[in-house]
Amino acid sequence: MSRERNVIVVATKNEGKAREFAHALAPLGLAVRTLNGLDRAPEIVEDGATFAENARKKARVAGVYSARYAGEGAGDAANNAKLLRELAALKADVPQPEGLPADVCALSRARFVCALALYDPESGEFAEALGAVDGWIIDSPRGSNGFGYDPLFWVPEFGRTMAELSTDEKQSISHRGRALAKLADLLRHKRS
C-alpha cells in the first residue's frame, strides 16, 4: 500500500480486505482507497522470496493481482472448492482439534499470514508489519461474515470459523488484524 496525505491506497481490489483496512485505520483519521475503478492498475509479478518482499513490491507500485488459486477470475467459492478437493485427495490422517463439532472434519493445519508494507513515495521509506494466525482447514464452509478462505478456517480459540466471527473478533486475532494493529502503532508513533 502507499500513502497520500490522509489517504491510504491499498494495493488490492478485494473489498473485504478494504473493509478491514478501513476499520483498523479509521481511528487514525485515515481513509482507504483501493485499486478498484483504476483502468491502468499495473500487473505485479509476486516473485519475492518472502511475503514481506512481495508486500514492499506491491506497495511501491500500488498494484496487486492475487487470489488466482483456482485460475484467473475465479472467486472465493471456486478457490474454496479447489482447496477442499485437493486436501480431500491427500487422504491424510489429520488429528482433530478439540472443540470441533461432530459434523465437521479438519483436513489440515493452516496458517494465515499477512505482510504489510506502507510506502511513502515522498521519502522513499517503508513501514512494515507482519501478522499470522494458526488454525485448521475444515471440510465444509461455515459462516457468512467473511471472505476468501474464512468459511473454511477454523479458529480453535473461538470454536468457530473466521466467517462466523464478528468483525471485532476477527480483527482482534486475524493475520490481517494483527498486522494492521502493528502498522497502526507504527503510524501513531511516526505522527507523534
Residue, then its C-alpha position, 0 to 999 in steps of 0.5 A: m500500500s502507499r500513502e497520500r496525505n490522509v489517504i491510504v491506497v491499498a494495493t488490492k481490489n478485494e473489498g473485504k480486505a478494504r473493509e478491514f483496512a478501513h476499520a483498523l485505520a479509521p481511528l487514525g483519521l485515515a481513509v482507504r482507497t483501493l485499486n478498484g475503478l483504476d483502468r491502468a492498475p499495473e500487473i505485479v509479478e509476486d516473485g519475492a522470496t518472502f511475503a514481506e518482499n512481495a508486500r514492499k513490491k506491491a506497495r511501491v507500485a500500488g498494484v496487486y493481482s492475487a487470489r488466482y488459486a483456482g485460475e484467473g477470475a475465479g472467486d472465493a467459492a471456486n478457490n474454496a472448492k479447489l482447496l477442499r478437493e485437493l486436501a480431500a485427495l491427500k487422504a491424510d490422517v489429520p488429528q482433530p482439534e478439540g472443540l470441533p463439532a461432530d459434523v465437521c472434519a479438519l483436513s489440515r493445519a493452516r496458517f494465515v499470514c499477512a505482510l504489510a508494507l506502507y510506502d511513502p513515495e515522498s521519502g522513499e521509506f517503508a513501514e512494515a508489519l507482519g501478522a499470522v494466525d494458526g488454525w485448521i482447514i475444515d471440510s465444509p464452509r461455515g459462516s457468512n461474515g467473511f471472505g476468501y478462505d474464512p468459511l473454511f478456517w477454523v479458529p480453535e480459540f473461538g470454536r468457530t470459523m473466521a466467517e462466523l466471527s464478528t468483525d471485532e473478533k476477527q480483527s482482534i486475532s486475524h493475520r490481517g488484524r494483527a498486522l494492521a494493529k502493528l502498522a497502526d502503532l507504527l503510524r501513531h508513533k511516526r505522527s507523534 
